[in-house]
């Protein structure tokens, strides 16, 4: 990869994803926009992402595929980002002595609590992913969360405070190393090994059939859908918003 990731810090933004989207033509490839505070942080399914100001990492990365040594990414393979990005976060956490798992498609959990949320927004051009804005919210130094939040932070696990700017530089180096492997390496096996609740029976909500059922996650299919074995031994495939974990 030819370009070094550049990080731009802001005191406060509505959303780092939104900031990149508003000025996408002004930012260099692999720019990172980070904010000490987000007033309208966004998560999956339109959820808000709440983070104590100055205590966590809230940032977004702009990737233009097919430029600066980054491989092209066909739209039909855009799900690979849901493997690559969580693996980067899990690797970063592992370097700090924290074992994590990936709650499909891309939330990061430590045991049964969420430590990181990821929001990936892609644009298309000629059947290829043209740009990707990868938003990440990682709980780092925060120790007090709302009672309704099923959250945990790195500090709660390790007892250590991290310098956020140093931590972000460390993460972006790990992410860059994974991005370099795009197009030449499959991330499926490594991703499957980290899947939350894999090979154990748990209840799930099937939004297609509008039923609850007991199932066992077996991995992801080649197209990125989640493979779940139901009580009859049948493998069912689920896309985004088609299945819900019951925690």
N, C-alpha and C positions, 0 to 999 in steps of 0.2 A: 504494500500500500504506500502511495507516494506522499499523501498529505498527513500531517500531524493534526490530531484533534485539538481544536481551539475552544477554550472555555470562556464564556462571558457571564459574569455574575451581576445580578440585579438585586436591589434591596427588597423590592416588592413588585409583583406582577399579578394580573388576574389569573393567568395560566401560562406556563412555559410553552405548552403545545400551541396555544393560541398566539403567543408572541412570534413564534417561528412561522406559523401559518400566515400571519398578517404581513410579515416582511421576508417571505421565503426567498424572493429574488435577491435580496440584499445580503443574505448570509452565505458565507463560503460553505462548500461541501464539508461535512463532518463538524459543523459548528455545534457547540453545546451551549444552550441557554439555561442557566441555573438561577434560582431565586431563593433568597432567605425566607421569603413569605409569599404564599399564593392566596389570593382572596377568592378565586373561583376555580380551584384545582379540580380537574376532571378525571373520572375513572371510567371503567367499563360500564356498559348498560346505562350510561347517562348519570352514574352516581357521582357525588362529590367526593373529593379526596381531602380529608382534614389533616393538617400537620401543624404542630406548634412552631411559630416563627423562630428561625435561627437554630433549631434543634435537629433538623432532619435534612436529607437530600431530596430536593424536588427539582428536577431538571428534564430537559428534552434534547434529543440528538437529531440533527438533520442529516439524512443520508440520501445522496443522489447516486443511483445505481448506474453502472456502465461508465463511470467517470473516475479519474484519479486512482486507477488501479482496482476499483471495486467492481466485482463481477456483475453482469446483468442478472436480473431476477424476473423470470416470467410470472405473470399474474397468477397462473395456475399453481405456482409454487410459493406464493407469498406467505403461506402458513409457516414456511421455514423460519420466518422472523419470530414466530411464537415459540420456536425451539431455541434459536440462537440467543435471543435477549435474556430469557430466564436463566439459561445456562451461564451467561456472563455474570448475572447477579449471584447465582449460587456459587460460582467460583470465587467471586469477591468475598462472600460471606465465609466460605471455607478457609480462605486465607486468614480470616480473623477468628478461626476456631469454632465456627457456627455451621452445623449441619442443617440443611434446609431441604424442602421438597417443593414441587411445582403443582399447584392446584390448577388443573387444566382450565383454560388454555395457558395462562401466564401469570397467575398470582403466586407469590412466594410465601410459603408457610414454614414456621418452625414449630414442630409438633402440630398443635391444632390452632395456632394463632398466626395471623397475617403480619408479615414483616415488610412486604413490598408489593406495590401495585404497579401494573404496566399498562399503558394505553398506546397502541400503535395505529397510526393513521396514514394510509397509503394513497398515492395518486397514480393514475395509470396513463401510459402513453404507448400506443402501438403494441398492445398485448403484453407490455412489460411494466413492472413497477418502476415509475419514474422517480418519485421521491417517497421517502418514509420519514415521518416525524414520530420518534420513539420517546414517549413520556414515561418517566420513572419516578415513583415516590418511595423512598426507602427510609424506614424508621431507624434513626441512628442513635441520637442522644436523649430523645424524649422518654420520660419515665412515667408520666401521668397521662392517661387516656380516658375519654368518656366511658362510663360504665357500659354503655351499649356497644362499644367498639371491641371487636374480637382481635385486638392488636398486641404486638410485642415489638420491642426495639432491640437493637444490638447491645445497648448499654444495660438493659435489663438482664440480658443473657450473660454478658461478659463482665459487667461492672466497670467498664472502661469508657471514658469520653474519647471521641475521635475528633480531630480537626477536619471539618467538612470539606474544605478546599483540597487538602491532601488526599482525603478519602475519594473525592470525585476524580482527581487525577489518576489515582490507582485503579478506580473502576474503568475509566475510559481506556486505559492501556489494556485491560483484560478484554473489554468489548472489541477493541480494535483487532486484537489477536484472533478472536472468534470470527470477526467480519472478514478477515483475510482468507479464512477457510471456506467462505461461501462459494458454492459452485464446484468445489473440489472434494468436499467431505460431507458425509451425512451426519447429522446431529441426532438422529432418531434414537439410536441405542443409548446414548448418554442421557437424553431426555427421558426415555422410558424408565431408566434406572432411578430417576428422581421423582417420578410421578407420585403425587399425594394419594395415599390409600391404595396403591397398586397391590394387586393379588390378595386383597382382603375384602371381605363382604361387608357392605354398608348400604344404607338406604339412599335412594336418589329420587329426584323428581323428573319424570319424563314429560317434557313440555309438548312433545308431538302428540302423544296419546293421552295427555292430561291425567297421568296416573303416577302413584308412588310405587316403587318396587325395590327389592333387594338385589344388588348386583355387585360384580367384581370387576374393577378396572384392570384391563389386560395390556394396555399400551395405547399408542396412537397408530392409525393407519397411515399409508404412504401419502394420503392427501391431507393429513393433519387432523382428521376426525378422531374422536375418542372412541376406543373399543371397550365395550362393557359387556360382560357375560351375565345374562339374566339367570333366574332361578331354574330355567329349563335347559341351561347349557348353551343357549343360542347367543351368538355374538351380535350385538347391536352397535351400529355406528351413529355417533352424534356429532353434529356441527355446533357452531357457536349459538348460544341461546336455545339449544334444544334439550339440554339436560342441566339439572341443578344439584349440587351437593347438599345434603341435609346434614348440618353440623350439630 
